[in-house]
């Protein structure tokens, strides 16, 4: 994914992918367009998370990793 840049970029990209997918799933269920068993494609959210991390959000992950001593 994006670990070839930094581990912080990878961390933020993966987290944002999961977060975006979860938000979309909750919104679909709240709108009545999907249920608990509905399949929602996950790839587009991982791509968006990776792009956000590459374009600048990766610094947050680097900061976090430095603060925990990694």
C-alpha positions, 0 to 999 in steps of 0.5 A: 500500500503506502509503506514504501513512503513511511510507516506513518503513511501506511498507518494513516492510510489504513486507518482512513480506509477503515474509517471511511468504509465504516462511515459509508456503511453507517450512512447507507444503513441509516438511509435504509439503502443497506442492511447488516448483511449487505456487501459494500465494496471496500477497495475504493475507501482504501484507495481514498485513505491511501491517497489522503495519506500520500498527499499529506496526512502521513505526517500525522502517523509519523508524529504518532509513531515518534510519540510512542517511541517507534 
